[in-house]
Structure formats: structure tokens, C-alpha cells
Amino acid sequence: MASLEELRTERLKKLELLRAKGINPYPVAVKRDYELAEVVKNFTKLSTRKKPINLVGRVRALRGQGGILFFDFNDGTANFQGVIKKDEITEADFALFRDTVDIGDFIGVAGSLFVTKREEKTLAVKSWQMLAKSLRPLPDKWHGLADVEERFRRRYLDSLMSPEVRERYIFRSNLITAIRNFLNQAGFLEVETPILQPLAGGATAKPFKTHHDALDIEMFLRVSEELYLKRLLVGGFPRVYSLSRNFRNEGIDATHNPEFTMLEFYEAYSSAETQRTLVEKLMLTLVKELTGGTTISFDNQLIDFASKFKVVTYFDLLKRYALIPDPENIKREDLFLRASQLGIKAEKSEAREKLMDAIYKKVCRPKLIQPTFIIDYPKNYLPLAKQLENNLDLVDAFQLVAGGMEVAKAFSELNDPLEQTARFAEQDKQKAAGDAEAQATDQDFIEALEYGMPPAGGVGIGIDRLMMLLTNTQNIREVIFFPTLKPKQS
């Protein structure tokens, strides 16, 4: 079997042959009358066309010998068959095709349509043109590679060779379109916010840092759009949303990638409770539009989005699954001990809420298969959420979990500038104690709140995890076209 370098050398020789004959193997102009999908759909009508039909595509298969050569080509819309016969084309053009065309090349062909004896729709080629000569062979069995990461590194080949992968990314595009349609019809305005920010706020996460030379200031890549979207509520926009990339300097695992896509939307004069209704409607709408039904299969479990979503409190989950009898009042030391018993690695100095969250993620969340809203979180767990009026130790918030995976997080937005200042101060203490994910005090945001922000409900939905759920995918790298990877060692 020839090596990759030997095959590349052979293709370079074919490239030089084309150039020696005065042919540009990468021409500017391309003649195309129809996409191949149109040809397949309107084959009968186009077969009567008297003028030659010009088609283009990448060669995906070559077969035949002697005076007749069959090939399959694809332009991204459909596959189609072509045939070149020695007695129906100039001898020079036939020989050049035979001697220079490889699987993977892009070609333009002109001819007439007919049906073969095997009832295969085919183009009888009268002339052809090289559009882009490929120098590397396409993989024969890409998914058979031992190094799975090669699929992620060369995603362009992964999608080219695997119809399943290609369809997954078409599904992703359709998902984002469906989300936009839903929110636009509900009266939300799509907006953009800065990616480079002087403070990384809006989420408990470690940011990426950079430096702006002209201003000579440290800046951060966005970890969340929340604080800027809330500024727009202050500015008089009652319903806003953004679909954007966020960046968090965190570990990589099956559900985390440092660069990811988030949907965030905020509605003035609403609350977490009204947003629960909207989120439930959104999820059912997406499942119906994208799958044609109301149930999906994820990790060998059927998940029903038509039934009313369950509602459970955060503390009830810890009682039921983590066997913590009194999570409301448990001491941090006892919580650390329970985390250790459950095999959770944590620092003794870690905040009580972070220990509790680690326990929840380890033993509670995996048990929630059907769509479930978790409500009533500790105040210090969500520093941007409004407190419950009947219990100031809790905030009015929810998470949506399905298939054991967090899909959405939302809350009644804190709009009291004095309380927000106090919450930020508590975060500053945690940051000083070594918590790199704690949020920093954003004085500009506090100033905006002092001008007045209406009561509001806000929601964040991770698009990548939603994609995992809806496409029954177990690793986030399978739903991000170009996931973050460590550079390959040369």
C-alpha cells in the first residue's frame, strides 16, 4: 500500500501535467446551470434540454476501464453519476480525464442527461474542466481511525465522509433558526454585546485574559452576556436575546468546551415563574419542529416533552439523593466530609455553596431524566438572582435538567442596586480567598441599576448541550464543528 506522501507525489505529477498542457487546475470562473439536487428533482424535464447542461462537483468515486469511465460526483446538494465515453469526447480530453482526475478532485462537466440500462440517472459528458485538483486522498474509512481525535482535528473530512456527522450540523443550524423564530415571534429583539470586556461578569467562571495595547488595559473574553443584556433592560428594551459565543477558562470533558454557544434572553416585568412557562413552551416547540414528535431518545432513555415538566426544590434533591437530612443548615465542615464520602475532590477552603453544587452534580443531577425544573437555590449560589420574599436565604431561580444534563438556568433578576452591591462584596471575599471563578464587583453595572431596572426574568440555555440532548450525542465535541483541542505534537 502506497504511503500518503507517495500518493501526494503522484497527484503533484498530475497537477504538473495539467499545467504543462496550459490548463489552470484552479480556474476563477465556474460554469454551472443547476445544483445537482435540482437535476435529480427535475430530471425528466431537463433530459429534453437540447443545449449541453453544465454541472459541477467533487469526484467521490471512479470506475471503469478502457473506453468508458463512470464517476460519481457531489456538489454538496446531491450525488450524481457521470460517464465519459472515448467515442463521444475528444481523444485528448478523454486521456486527460483518465490520467489526471482522482477521487476528491472538483470538476466541471457538460453534456446531456439520460438513464442507463440499470435505470441510473446519468450525465453523458461531452466536455470537462478541472476546477480544483486535490493533492491528498480522501480517507477510505475515516471512522475506522484508531485516533478518534483525528475526526475532530479534521472535521472537514469527518463531515465529508460521514452523512451522519453532516446531518448533525445541518440539524444544529436548523435548531438555531427555530430558536430565533420562536423568540422573534414572541416579541424579543436580537442584540449583540461586547466579546472583549473590562470585567468578566455575569457568571461564576474563570475568564481568559488578554491585553489591549492601544488602551494599555487588561481585558477579558466574555464569560456571559448577562450584565450587558440587563443594561439594555435599563435602556428601555423590554425583551432582548442574544445567541453568542462565550469563553471560560475551565477544564474540557464530555459536557464542557472552553468556547461554547449560549442563548440568553431577558424579559422586563416578568419573573422566574413566567420564564418557566416560556422555557417549557420553547422546548416542546423545538422538539416538535426538529424531530416531528414530542419525545426523544437520549442515552437509551425516552424523554417526554409533552407532559408537564416536574418541579422540585434544590434542597429536596440533596435530601433524596445525597442523603443530607438538613441541607439548609448543614455546616461547611460536614458538607466537606459528605463530599469526600461521595468521592468528590474538593479543597477544605471551598465555599459551602460550591461544595453543595459539586455534590448535586455528582449524585442528584444524573437521576433527573425527564424534564425537571429545580427551584429555590441558596442566595450565595446565584449572586445575580432576586431573593424569595418568604425566605431571604433563597433566590427565585430554576434550572432545567433533562437526560441528567443541565439545559437551562434562569432567575428573577436582582434589580436592587444596594443588595447587588452586597452580593458582589461577598463574591469579592470569595475571590480574595482563592476562588478564581468568583464574580468581580462591576461598578458600571451597579450604576446602571441605580438608574432603575424593571423587574425581569432571564434565561440562559447552552446550545451545545441542547444539541447533545436532541441528537442523542454523548460528547460535546461531537456537536461543535471545531472543538478546542491541544495542538498535535509534530
Buried (B, 14 or more C-beta within 10 A) or exposed (E): EEEEEEBBEBBEEBBEBBEEEEBEBEEEEEBBBBBBBBBBBEBEEBBEEEEBBBBBBBBBEBEEEEEBBBBBBBBEBBBBBBBBBBEBBEEEBBEBBBEBBBBBBBBBBBBBBEEEEEEEBBBBBBBBBBBEBBBEBBBEEBEEBEEEEBBBBBBEBBBBBBEEBBEBBEBBEEBBEBBBEBBEEBEBBEBEBEBEBBBBBBBBBBBBEEEEEEEEEEBBBBBBBBBBBBBBBBEEBBBBBBBBEBBBBBEBEEBBBBBBBBBBBBBBEBBBBEBBEBBBEBBBBBBBBBBEEEEBEBBEEEBBBEEEBEEBBBBBBBBEBBEBEEBEEBEBEBBBEBBEEEEBEBEEEBBBBBBBBBBBEBBBBEEBBBBBBBBBBBBBBBBBBBBBEEEEEBBBBBBBBBBBBBBBBBBBBBBEBEBBBEBBEBBBEBBEEEBEBBBBBBEEBBEBBEEEBBBBBBBBBBBBBBBBBBBBBEBBBBBBBEBBEEEEEE
